[in-house]
């Protein structure tokens, strides 16, 4: 038997319990769906990272063994700035190294671009400055024309925008390497 004061509130408490039950079921379902979506995204990201690591490993082997002609890129008129002072093997090695660099930048872009945490925002800002430094480098600009089309389309659009932005600042001095202090 309930105390008298509690009996007075029993209909209200029953209604509140029913409302809580009605609200908790959709909230529970939404949380479950959100968690499953997050798990799927994490799995996809893990797959991407694994493949990216393997691709960089493959590029390292291509760099170490240029005589095997495994790394194929057409050395056409877009490569003229690269070809002007170097033999084709050296150009091929330079393209391999730029491909590794661009792959790392693409990974940073995909990891950091949409995160709201302060740390990730700061990390991306550093990477973006690093990419801008390279965008001012004539050899990178030439290599980007050849290599850029193989990367994520949003990343390509972003780098192309950085290329346009850095055109007005003028090219870097030939032989001067971009700064390495921005890797975050």
Backbone bond lengths (Angstrom), bond angles and torsions (degrees), N, CA, C in turn:
res aa  C-N    CA-C-N  psi(-1)  N-CA   C-N-CA  omega(-1)  CA-C   N-CA-C  phi
1 X - - - 1.443 - - 1.518 109.28 -
2 X 1.312 116.77 137.07 1.460 123.21 -178.53 1.517 110.27 -88.49
3 X 1.327 115.27 148.91 1.470 117.43 174.54 1.534 109.24 -62.10
4 X 1.323 116.11 156.47 1.466 121.60 -177.50 1.518 112.62 -57.73
5 X 1.314 117.43 -42.90 1.463 119.72 -177.53 1.528 111.17 -66.10
6 X 1.320 116.68 -31.96 1.462 120.66 179.06 1.535 111.09 -75.70
7 X 1.311 116.94 -35.04 1.465 120.70 176.96 1.522 110.71 -61.76
8 X 1.320 116.79 -32.70 1.458 121.50 179.41 1.533 109.99 -63.52
9 X 1.326 116.35 -36.95 1.473 120.42 -176.53 1.530 113.25 -95.08
10 X 1.321 117.61 -2.05 1.470 120.85 -175.83 1.534 113.02 -55.51
11 X 1.329 121.47 -45.13 1.467 119.30 178.81 1.527 112.54 -62.31
12 X 1.340 115.49 -37.68 1.469 119.75 178.94 1.526 110.61 -67.39
13 X 1.310 116.35 -43.76 1.464 120.46 179.79 1.531 110.76 -64.48
14 X 1.316 116.67 -38.56 1.460 120.81 177.47 1.526 110.42 -63.86
15 X 1.319 117.35 -41.38 1.473 121.68 178.61 1.524 110.80 -65.57
16 X 1.321 115.72 -41.98 1.481 119.83 179.53 1.532 109.27 -64.03
17 X 1.320 117.28 -42.86 1.469 120.56 178.99 1.519 111.01 -62.17
18 X 1.327 116.65 -38.95 1.470 120.15 178.69 1.525 110.93 -66.90
19 X 1.323 116.09 -41.19 1.473 119.83 178.57 1.528 110.28 -63.26
20 X 1.322 116.55 -43.43 1.469 120.40 178.95 1.526 110.07 -61.40
21 X 1.323 116.95 -42.71 1.467 120.27 178.92 1.519 111.09 -63.72
22 X 1.322 116.57 -41.77 1.471 120.77 -179.74 1.523 110.96 -65.03
23 X 1.322 117.66 -39.60 1.471 121.59 -178.92 1.529 111.31 -75.52
24 X 1.331 117.05 -37.92 1.466 119.31 -173.61 1.519 113.05 -68.21
25 X 1.315 118.42 -31.19 1.466 120.24 -179.20 1.534 110.97 -64.17
26 X 1.357 120.15 -52.68 1.470 118.48 178.30 1.532 113.25 -64.47
27 X 1.337 116.09 -35.47 1.464 119.07 177.74 1.528 109.81 -64.20
28 X 1.323 116.43 -43.28 1.467 120.22 178.03 1.516 111.87 -61.45
29 X 1.321 116.92 -42.54 1.466 121.43 178.35 1.529 109.90 -63.77
30 X 1.339 116.96 -43.93 1.477 120.95 179.67 1.519 111.06 -61.94
31 X 1.319 117.47 -43.33 1.469 121.26 178.71 1.525 109.79 -63.65
32 X 1.313 117.79 -42.33 1.460 122.07 178.77 1.534 110.13 -60.46
33 X 1.326 117.11 -47.85 1.466 121.52 179.88 1.521 110.29 -62.11
34 X 1.327 116.85 -44.01 1.471 120.94 179.77 1.528 110.40 -61.27
35 X 1.332 117.68 -43.61 1.472 121.70 179.35 1.531 111.12 -63.50
36 X 1.315 117.28 -42.29 1.472 120.77 178.92 1.529 110.29 -64.44
37 X 1.328 116.20 -40.55 1.470 120.13 177.51 1.523 110.05 -62.67
38 X 1.333 117.22 -44.17 1.466 122.74 179.14 1.533 110.14 -61.08
39 X 1.330 116.60 -43.13 1.470 120.32 178.24 1.521 111.01 -61.94
40 X 1.343 117.08 -41.33 1.466 121.03 179.14 1.525 110.31 -63.76
41 X 1.318 117.02 -44.06 1.467 121.18 179.02 1.523 110.03 -62.53
42 X 1.331 116.86 -43.16 1.471 120.16 178.71 1.530 111.27 -62.72
43 X 1.345 117.33 -39.53 1.469 120.71 176.83 1.522 110.87 -63.62
44 X 1.340 116.05 -44.93 1.467 120.26 179.27 1.523 110.49 -62.71
45 X 1.322 116.59 -42.24 1.458 120.30 178.95 1.526 110.38 -63.89
46 X 1.339 116.78 -42.22 1.466 120.20 177.85 1.521 111.51 -60.56
47 X 1.329 116.50 -40.15 1.463 121.00 177.07 1.523 110.00 -63.62
48 X 1.334 116.83 -44.72 1.467 121.01 178.83 1.526 110.98 -59.72
49 X 1.324 117.20 -46.96 1.472 120.97 -179.53 1.518 110.10 -61.27
50 X 1.322 117.55 -44.02 1.456 121.29 179.69 1.527 111.23 -61.15
51 X 1.329 116.34 -46.19 1.463 119.90 179.03 1.530 111.44 -65.72
52 X 1.313 116.25 -39.29 1.464 120.48 178.77 1.527 110.24 -62.61
53 X 1.330 116.61 -42.89 1.468 120.44 177.60 1.529 111.04 -60.99
54 X 1.321 115.94 -43.30 1.470 120.13 179.40 1.532 110.83 -65.26
55 X 1.324 116.48 -38.71 1.467 120.44 179.09 1.527 110.37 -63.93
56 X 1.319 117.26 -43.53 1.465 120.46 178.18 1.522 110.04 -64.74
57 X 1.322 117.16 -38.55 1.469 121.20 176.13 1.534 110.30 -61.53
58 X 1.333 116.31 -43.96 1.460 121.64 177.60 1.533 110.37 -61.23
59 X 1.329 117.04 -44.01 1.468 120.12 179.24 1.524 111.02 -62.65
60 X 1.330 116.54 -35.48 1.470 120.11 176.48 1.527 110.98 -61.85
61 X 1.329 116.15 -40.53 1.469 119.65 177.30 1.530 110.66 -66.96
62 X 1.320 116.67 -38.48 1.471 120.07 177.12 1.523 110.29 -61.76
63 X 1.336 115.87 -41.40 1.460 120.75 -179.95 1.526 111.06 -64.04
64 X 1.327 115.99 -42.21 1.461 120.73 -178.28 1.531 112.66 -72.27
65 X 1.331 117.23 -21.24 1.466 121.48 -175.78 1.525 111.53 -130.53
66 X 1.324 119.07 59.51 1.469 120.16 -176.23 1.524 113.07 -64.22
67 X 1.322 116.81 -23.34 1.462 119.99 -179.09 1.530 112.65 -66.02
68 X 1.315 117.58 -17.29 1.458 121.58 -179.80 1.534 112.96 -80.04
69 X 1.310 117.13 -12.71 1.471 122.70 180.00 1.529 112.55 52.86
70 X 1.317 116.43 42.34 1.465 121.22 177.65 1.519 110.32 -81.02
71 X 1.314 116.73 -38.30 1.463 121.31 179.08 1.514 107.63 -84.17
72 X 1.304 116.14 108.34 1.458 120.79 -176.64 1.519 111.18 -109.74
73 X 1.295 114.78 123.89 1.465 122.64 173.90 1.515 106.06 -144.04
74 X 1.300 115.58 138.07 1.462 117.56 179.16 1.521 109.25 -73.85
75 X 1.302 115.27 126.13 1.467 120.78 178.51 1.525 107.54 -94.22
76 X 1.322 115.87 78.49 1.456 121.40 -177.04 1.531 110.74 -100.41
77 X 1.319 115.84 -161.56 1.470 120.41 -176.61 1.523 112.76 -61.52
78 X 1.340 118.08 -22.27 1.461 119.70 177.11 1.526 111.46 -66.93
79 X 1.311 116.61 -20.95 1.464 121.21 -178.65 1.524 112.88 -93.07
80 X 1.320 118.29 3.56 1.463 119.69 -176.47 1.520 113.73 -52.19
81 X 1.344 119.88 -44.11 1.468 117.56 177.03 1.525 112.63 -59.78
82 X 1.319 116.76 -31.11 1.459 120.06 178.13 1.524 111.49 -77.51
83 X 1.327 116.53 -36.72 1.460 121.30 -175.13 1.527 113.41 -80.59
84 X 1.308 117.15 -16.77 1.465 120.25 -170.94 1.523 113.84 -57.07
85 X 1.306 118.71 -33.00 1.465 120.13 -175.44 1.520 113.46 -126.12
86 X 1.336 116.64 9.81 1.464 118.23 -172.23 1.516 111.20 -136.13
87 X 1.307 114.40 158.70 1.466 119.37 174.57 1.531 108.89 -81.27
88 X 1.323 117.89 160.44 1.471 121.36 -176.90 1.535 114.15 -57.27
89 X 1.327 118.98 -34.75 1.475 120.91 178.92 1.524 110.95 -64.05
90 X 1.327 115.82 -41.04 1.464 120.00 178.51 1.521 110.12 -66.44
91 X 1.312 116.84 -40.84 1.463 121.00 177.49 1.526 109.65 -61.99
92 X 1.323 116.86 -43.30 1.453 120.89 179.07 1.533 110.37 -59.71
93 X 1.327 117.66 -44.29 1.462 121.10 178.57 1.529 110.86 -64.13
94 X 1.325 116.07 -39.97 1.463 119.68 178.40 1.535 110.14 -63.56
95 X 1.317 117.34 -41.99 1.463 120.81 177.97 1.532 111.46 -63.74
96 X 1.319 116.41 -37.77 1.467 119.85 177.40 1.525 109.91 -62.61
97 X 1.324 116.39 -46.26 1.476 119.68 179.77 1.524 111.15 -63.91
98 X 1.329 117.36 -40.40 1.463 119.43 176.14 1.526 111.20 -64.96
99 X 1.316 117.38 -35.90 1.460 120.12 177.76 1.526 110.31 -63.49
100 X 1.324 117.18 -41.89 1.467 120.85 176.50 1.526 109.62 -61.60
101 X 1.322 116.96 -46.84 1.464 120.82 179.72 1.532 111.00 -60.48
102 X 1.319 116.86 -47.20 1.467 120.63 -178.42 1.532 110.19 -64.23
103 X 1.319 117.17 -38.05 1.460 121.09 177.73 1.526 110.58 -61.28
104 X 1.326 117.47 -42.54 1.464 120.61 177.33 1.528 110.69 -64.16
105 X 1.329 116.94 -41.51 1.467 120.50 179.05 1.520 111.22 -65.74
106 X 1.329 116.48 -39.81 1.457 120.19 177.83 1.529 110.10 -62.02
107 X 1.311 116.14 -42.17 1.468 119.91 178.27 1.525 109.89 -61.37
108 X 1.326 117.76 -45.64 1.465 121.12 178.10 1.526 110.39 -59.83
109 X 1.328 116.63 -42.79 1.466 120.97 179.12 1.528 110.45 -59.71
110 X 1.309 116.56 -48.65 1.461 120.47 -177.11 1.529 112.07 -67.99
111 X 1.322 117.31 -29.89 1.466 120.86 -179.89 1.527 111.30 -80.47
112 X 1.330 117.32 -42.48 1.464 120.58 -169.02 1.520 116.05 -101.33
113 X 1.307 120.19 -18.69 1.463 121.77 -167.82 1.519 115.34 -58.61
114 X 1.310 118.31 -37.76 1.460 119.72 -173.59 1.519 113.39 -112.38
115 X 1.285 118.21 15.25 1.458 119.69 -178.54 1.524 109.90 -88.40
116 X 1.296 114.71 141.30 1.453 118.96 -176.65 1.518 113.06 -96.56
117 X 1.308 117.71 -11.15 1.463 117.76 -178.78 1.521 109.60 -66.37
118 X 1.291 115.01 146.24 1.465 121.06 -176.73 1.533 111.43 -60.45
119 X 1.305 116.37 -40.55 1.470 120.03 -178.69 1.525 110.31 -61.16
120 X 1.323 116.74 -48.18 1.460 119.90 -177.89 1.524 111.35 -68.14
121 X 1.324 116.55 -36.06 1.461 119.62 176.94 1.530 109.99 -62.94
122 X 1.311 116.60 -43.23 1.474 120.54 178.01 1.521 111.15 -65.89
123 X 1.335 116.58 -40.15 1.463 120.10 178.34 1.524 110.35 -60.63
124 X 1.332 117.36 -46.05 1.456 120.16 -178.81 1.524 110.71 -64.78
125 X 1.310 117.75 -38.55 1.470 120.40 178.76 1.530 110.40 -58.36
126 X 1.328 116.88 -39.90 1.462 120.54 177.93 1.516 111.99 -65.79
127 X 1.326 116.50 -44.50 1.463 120.27 178.24 1.521 110.80 -62.85
128 X 1.320 116.38 -40.87 1.461 119.80 -178.43 1.529 111.03 -63.36
129 X 1.315 117.15 -40.48 1.475 119.97 176.01 1.523 110.96 -63.33
130 X 1.311 116.18 -39.10 1.462 121.77 178.50 1.532 109.90 -61.80
131 X 1.329 116.56 -44.98 1.471 120.64 178.31 1.525 109.98 -63.91
132 X 1.327 117.77 -41.02 1.476 121.08 178.57 1.530 110.27 -59.99
133 X 1.339 116.40 -41.10 1.464 119.33 176.95 1.523 110.55 -56.75
134 X 1.314 116.70 -47.02 1.459 120.43 179.51 1.523 111.92 -66.11
135 X 1.312 117.54 -34.46 1.466 120.90 179.85 1.530 112.00 -62.12
136 X 1.298 117.50 -20.80 1.472 121.69 178.39 1.532 111.93 -85.90
137 X 1.298 116.63 -7.96 1.464 122.82 -174.94 1.532 108.72 -90.80
138 X 1.340 119.15 119.44 1.472 121.19 -174.97 1.529 114.31 -55.15
139 X 1.317 118.15 -40.52 1.464 119.75 -179.72 1.530 111.66 -65.88
140 X 1.328 116.43 -36.58 1.457 118.95 177.65 1.523 110.19 -66.96
141 X 1.325 116.66 -41.73 1.468 120.35 179.90 1.534 110.20 -59.77
142 X 1.324 116.21 -42.86 1.468 120.31 178.79 1.531 110.30 -66.34
143 X 1.317 116.66 -43.48 1.465 120.25 179.80 1.533 110.58 -64.48
144 X 1.329 116.96 -37.74 1.464 120.57 179.84 1.526 111.17 -61.14
145 X 1.320 116.66 -37.83 1.470 119.72 178.79 1.534 111.15 -59.90
146 X 1.315 115.81 -34.93 1.461 120.92 -178.38 1.530 111.25 -83.80
147 X 1.330 116.92 -41.35 1.458 121.57 -169.70 1.528 114.66 -96.21
148 X 1.307 117.32 -26.48 1.458 121.58 -169.25 1.506 116.06 -55.58
149 X 1.306 116.35 -34.56 1.471 119.53 -174.15 1.528 114.49 -66.90
150 X 1.328 118.36 -11.20 1.464 120.02 -177.43 1.534 113.55 -89.80
151 X 1.331 117.46 0.73 1.458 120.41 -174.63 1.531 111.96 -104.98
152 X 1.327 116.01 174.50 1.458 123.40 179.29 1.528 110.11 -50.33
153 X 1.321 117.43 133.50 1.471 121.06 -173.05 1.526 112.69 -62.87
154 X 1.329 118.33 -37.53 1.470 119.66 177.92 1.524 110.58 -68.95
155 X 1.322 116.77 -37.90 1.463 120.54 176.67 1.526 110.09 -64.39
156 X 1.312 117.24 -43.24 1.470 121.59 178.16 1.521 110.05 -59.34
157 X 1.321 117.44 -46.14 1.468 120.93 179.12 1.525 110.13 -61.23
158 X 1.329 117.00 -39.87 1.470 120.38 179.68 1.533 111.32 -65.44
159 X 1.314 116.85 -45.89 1.474 119.74 179.60 1.532 110.00 -65.83
160 X 1.332 117.13 -39.54 1.471 119.11 176.76 1.522 111.14 -59.73
161 X 1.335 117.04 -39.36 1.469 120.48 176.39 1.527 110.38 -64.54
162 X 1.322 117.37 -40.46 1.471 120.43 177.00 1.526 110.89 -64.89
163 X 1.330 116.73 -36.59 1.467 120.68 176.75 1.526 110.03 -60.14
164 X 1.336 116.10 -47.54 1.470 119.58 179.35 1.522 110.80 -62.90
165 X 1.318 115.86 -41.09 1.466 120.94 -179.35 1.527 111.76 -63.42
166 X 1.330 116.70 -38.59 1.462 120.03 -175.99 1.531 112.88 -86.36
167 X 1.338 117.87 -10.61 1.465 119.96 178.08 1.526 111.36 -58.01
168 X 1.319 116.12 -38.81 1.464 120.20 -176.53 1.520 112.33 -71.77
169 X 1.336 117.70 -20.38 1.461 119.30 -178.86 1.521 112.08 -84.35
170 X 1.333 116.37 -5.25 1.461 119.94 177.26 1.513 112.09 85.06
171 X 1.328 115.88 158.35 1.465 120.03 -178.46 1.522 111.52 -73.78
172 X 1.308 114.84 158.21 1.465 121.09 174.82 1.524 108.05 -75.36
173 X 1.294 115.85 159.63 1.455 121.57 176.90 1.524 108.27 -65.13
174 X 1.327 117.26 133.22 1.463 121.79 179.80 1.523 109.63 -56.63
175 X 1.319 115.09 131.06 1.463 120.46 178.62 1.519 113.45 90.12
176 X 1.339 118.71 -12.98 1.461 120.31 178.64 1.512 109.02 -84.88
177 X 1.299 116.80 121.95 1.469 120.85 -179.28 1.521 109.57 -77.93
178 X 1.317 116.79 146.42 1.463 119.97 175.44 1.510 111.53 -61.00
179 X 1.308 116.11 156.23 1.445 122.61 179.54 1.519 110.45 -61.57
180 X 1.332 117.43 147.44 1.462 120.82 179.16 1.516 111.64 -110.99
181 X 1.312 118.82 10.72 1.452 120.54 -175.93 1.520 113.89 -84.40
182 X 1.321 119.02 -2.13 1.463 121.13 -173.08 1.510 114.51 -103.43
183 X 1.297 121.13 14.96 1.458 121.07 -173.30 1.510 113.12 -77.46
184 X 1.301 118.82 -5.67 1.464 121.13 173.02 1.465 113.20 73.86
